[in-house]
Amino acid sequence: MLLSTEEFVLLSLGFFVIATLYSSVGFGGGSSYLALLTLFLSGFFAIRSIALVCNLVVVSGSSYLYFKNGHSDFKKFLPFVLSSIPMAFIGASFRLQEHVFFVLLGFSLVISSIFLVWQTFTSSNTSDKVKSYPKYLTAVLGGGIGLLSGLVGIGGGIFLAPILNHLQWNKSIKIAALASFFILVNSISGLVGLVQGEMLNLPWKETLGLVVAVLLGGQLGIRLSLKRLSPNGIKRVTAFLVFAVGIRILIKYLPHLS
């Protein structure tokens, strides 16, 4: 086992809390899993692999429940998904140097923290009016976020949902359902890319324990979300922690690019 018992318990508890929070708004929690993993593990192949698997576990349950409750519109989801799948695969297939990966991760964590805070404002301020956009725009948006998702090991929903809320693409619950499904397909595509590039690294004891933690947290969070909104204050605290870890990573690895 790569971690001590104390570290493993602490990490599992953190993953449970993250899964509960993020699944309540249709996310998988990949950005925060990455943030925590960088504090405990040094191997970036393992970090990317574990985050994607945990993402997949959380959003599989979320996507099913959104579908079961009639919130999934796969016809509207299609342009995002079709463009994101190959781009997530391509992104995950890149064999990045360690310092390049961590710099990308650091920037992604900082940006995702900003998007998470933005989500708390756009979700409360967006009206019920829905606007329509050309399919090519949604395809470009899905492809770009998919590429970033594959590169750093996140599902991308944390970027997609605030943008769509701001654009008034659909009702908040529909956007949350799309974000969950978007993360699902990108996580699968990213894992396939890691396998194809021989970069999949899943230490089985840590992975199994963390999967159980996020499975329980994800099921709790999505069931709470279908009844009431999650407190925005918790999301903002989470965003602050993700931001702090992102800055820490950039301070450590950014000088290596020069």
Residue pairs with C-beta under 8 A, 6 or more apart in sequence:
1 8
1 203
1 205
1 206
2 41
2 46
2 203
2 206
3 11
3 40
3 41
3 206
7 40
8 206
8 209
11 36
11 37
11 40
11 206
11 210
12 209
12 210
12 212
12 213
13 213
14 36
15 29
15 33
15 36
15 54
15 210
15 213
15 214
15 217
16 213
16 214
16 216
16 217
17 217
18 29
18 32
18 33
18 36
18 214
18 217
18 238
19 28
19 29
19 54
19 58
19 213
19 214
19 215
19 216
19 217
19 218
19 221
20 217
20 218
20 220
20 221
20 224
21 29
21 221
21 230
21 234
21 235
21 238
22 28
22 29
22 32
22 58
22 158
22 221
23 29
23 58
23 59
23 61
23 62
23 180
23 217
23 218
23 219
23 220
23 221
23 222
23 225
24 221
24 222
24 224
24 225
24 229
24 230
25 119
25 123
25 161
25 176
25 179
25 225
25 230
25 235
26 59
26 62
26 66
26 157
26 161
26 175
26 176
26 177
26 178
26 179
26 180
26 225
27 59
27 155
27 157
27 158
27 161
27 179
27 180
27 183
28 54
28 55
28 56
28 58
28 59
28 62
28 154
28 155
28 157
28 180
28 183
28 184
28 187
28 218
29 54
29 55
29 58
29 214
30 51
30 52
30 54
30 55
30 149
30 153
30 154
30 155
30 158
30 183
30 187
31 108
31 109
31 112
31 113
31 116
31 154
31 158
31 242
32 238
32 241
32 242
33 50
33 51
33 54
33 55
33 214
34 47
34 48
34 51
34 105
34 108
34 109
34 152
34 153
34 154
35 109
35 241
35 242
35 245
35 246
36 245
37 46
37 47
37 50
37 51
38 47
38 102
38 105
38 245
38 249
39 245
41 47
41 50
43 201
44 96
44 98
44 101
44 102
44 105
45 194
45 199
45 200
45 201
46 201
46 202
46 203
47 153
48 92
48 101
48 152
48 153
48 190
48 194
48 199
49 153
49 191
49 194
49 199
49 200
49 201
49 202
49 207
50 202
50 203
50 206
50 207
50 210
51 153
51 154
52 92
52 153
52 155
52 187
52 190
52 191
52 194
53 187
53 191
53 202
53 207
53 211
54 210
54 211
54 214
55 154
55 155
55 183
55 187
56 184
56 187
56 188
56 191
57 211
57 214
57 215
57 218
58 214
58 215
58 217
58 218
59 155
59 157
59 180
59 181
59 183
59 184
59 187
59 218
60 184
61 215
61 218
61 219
61 222
62 180
62 218
62 221
62 222
63 72
63 177
63 180
63 181
63 184
65 222
65 223
65 226
66 72
66 173
66 176
66 177
66 180
66 181
66 222
67 177
69 226
71 173
71 174
71 176
71 177
72 177
72 178
72 181
73 170
73 174
73 177
73 178
74 181
76 170
76 174
76 178
77 178
77 181
77 182
79 135
79 138
79 139
79 142
80 138
80 139
80 141
80 142
80 160
80 178
80 182
81 142
81 181
81 182
81 185
82 139
82 142
83 138
83 139
83 140
83 142
83 143
83 146
84 142
84 143
84 145
84 146
84 149
84 156
84 182
84 185
84 186
84 189
85 146
85 185
85 186
85 189
86 143
86 146
86 189
87 142
87 143
87 144
87 146
87 147
87 150
88 146
88 147
88 149
88 150
88 156
88 185
88 186
88 189
88 190
88 193
89 150
89 189
89 190
89 192
89 193
89 196
90 147
90 150
90 193
91 146
91 147
91 148
91 149
91 150
91 151
91 152
91 190
91 193
92 150
92 151
92 153
92 189
92 190
92 191
92 192
92 193
92 194
92 197
92 199
93 150
93 193
93 194
93 196
93 197
94 150
94 151
94 197
95 197
95 199
96 104
96 151
99 253
99 256
99 257
100 257
101 151
101 152
102 249
102 252
102 253
103 249
103 250
103 253
103 254
103 256
103 257
104 151
104 152
105 152
105 153
105 246
105 249
106 246
106 247
106 248
106 249
106 250
106 253
106 254
107 246
107 250
108 148
108 152
108 154
108 246
109 242
109 243
109 245
109 246
109 249
110 243
110 246
110 247
110 250
111 159
112 154
112 158
112 159
112 242
112 246
113 239
113 240
113 242
113 243
113 246
114 239
114 243
115 158
115 159
115 162
115 163
116 158
116 162
116 235
116 236
116 238
116 239
116 242
117 235
117 236
117 239
118 162
118 166
119 158
119 161
119 162
119 165
119 235
120 232
120 235
120 236
122 162
122 165
122 166
123 165
123 172
123 229
124 232
126 165
126 166
126 168
126 172
127 168
128 171
129 168
130 168
130 169
130 170
130 171
131 167
131 168
131 169
133 167
133 169
138 169
141 160
141 163
142 160
142 182
145 156
145 159
145 160
145 182
146 156
146 186
146 189
148 154
148 156
148 159
149 155
149 156
149 186
149 190
150 186
150 189
150 190
150 193
153 190
154 183
155 182
155 183
155 184
155 186
155 187
156 182
156 183
156 186
157 179
157 180
157 182
157 183
158 179
160 178
160 179
160 182
161 175
161 176
161 178
161 179
164 170
164 175
164 178
164 179
165 172
165 175
169 175
170 178
176 225
191 200
194 200
221 230
224 230
